[in-house]
Amino acid sequence: MSDVFAETPAQSAKPTIFFDGVSSRRRQVTLILGDALEIAEDGATPVRWAYADIRRADGPPGMLRLAATSAPPLARLEIRDAALAAEVVARCTRLDEHQTTRRSVAKIVGWSVAAAVSIVCVVLFGVPLAADRLAPLVPKPVERRIGDAAEVQMKTIFGRSVCEDPAGKAAFTKLVNRLRDAAGLDDTMTAGVLPTAVPNAFALPGGKVFVLKGLLDKAENPDELAGILAHELGHLKHHDNMRGLIYNGGTSFLIGLLFGDITGSSAVIFASRSLVEASYSREAETGADTFAIEIMHALGRSPKPAAQLMFRITGKEGGSSLATILASHPLTEDRLARMTTEDRPVSGPPLLTDKEWQALKGICGSGKV
């Protein structure tokens, strides 16, 4: 055995303190530097620490504080003598192995940046792609439950109950059925008028469409209202509401969709924020416009009246704080121009008679809302 590992007590001008990690007692010890570090205390069995197990622990200036991977987690050896500390350090080849090096810091920073980039890519590309692919695959019962939750929120905001005047309801049902049949939607689709002065219309998951009385009041003929309703049916047909819900809800909604938490708290949050506000993308709005134009043409009617109604609302109330149709369906001049240029001579029968139209206008009664 070389002289370096000769088992001799290491003398120290300053006391060496040892905490065994089991009790809080402070022990003054002597170190023996042999094939392992021995920590000796009068009247006690020496404690052996293999040099390869010894690690540097945080300590104040002028003190070498050590721990050992093979010792209790709280065990500490405190060496205050600089010469003795140097001798111990010379034998501990893995003393600072656990410390963070510049290379490891760079690696951590690199992985952090990569993680951040991954998150951004998921937000910008992954979630929209998932929304596009998953929206058409959501089972109808699931859509209906989400729509029911959103309907509760909508009625809380816009009206306690659906307007039920018999003659007006019959006229509204006739108009909706004609549009529904032309759109190729099944008879599970429902529609209603809510008694609020806000001029807007909404499509909710599960085939639910609501017209707010404020929009009906501003419509001057059935074709104006029909074009707006056809636009909302376009959102239903293209699953735009579900797509927006998945996109805005992101990971939280997807997890809820997998584990069934879609009619509890998450449904209320996302339904009230993403569906009632119903803010669609430009692509979704363009697709719904195309659908409305096709439906109106299929019925032998023009889509231009719907554009006139939208312009009437946004032109007069564009600066209003009220939630108008502009707020939920961003309107641009090119959209108005497109619906106007798609004007064709009327070739189909009226969607409603004058009497039915007047009945529809009075569906909520004469009371103030």
Beta strands, then each sheet from edge to edge (+ up, - down):
strand 1: 8-10
strand 2: 16-19
strand 3: 27-33
strand 4: 37-40
strand 5: 47-49
strand 6: 54-57
strand 7: 64-68
strand 8: 76-79
strand 9: 190-194
strand 10: 201-204
strand 11: 208-212
sheet 1: 1+ 3- 2+ 8- 7+ 6-
sheet 2: 1+ 3- 4+ 5-
sheet 3: 9+ 11+ 10-
end
